[in-house]
Amino acid sequence: MIISKIKKIILILPILVLTQCYTDPFFELTVNIVDQNLNPISNAIVKTVSDAENDTLLDYITQSEITNGEGKAFFNFENKAFLTVVACYDNSMSDLEGDVLLCKEGHVYLEENTNKNITLMLQDDCSNDYCF
């Protein structure tokens, strides 16, 4: 009688241990926006886009954030994805010299349980249609 109960406990115990150890994976992205002198740019608009035609891992997603005082924008996703990151900044209201509209595009692949970083240096080679 006791031996049969011990056998059941031995079978059930590993299952309980394995199911308690699982944690949901996270997919994080930090985007750094800098000017051509590598100074961080705050209040830049950063948008991430994943196209379902090119990305079979998840549906079309889009997120938008504004960079903080350190020129960083933070994103969280539920799945892995290959993302296009677009950054735009209207410098007509700042002390930066040069053209009014600055932008840059980059690409990044999100990995499980990793905070991926991408740095974009804004340039003046964009139009009003490029920035959302």
Secondary structure, 3 states (H helix, E strand, C coil): CHHHHHHHHHHHHHHHHHHHCCCCCCEEEEEEEECCCCCECCCCEEEEEECCCCCCCCCCEEEEEECCCCCEEEEEECCCCEEEEEEEEEHHHCCCCCCCEEEEEEEEECCCCEEEEEEEECECCCCCCCCC
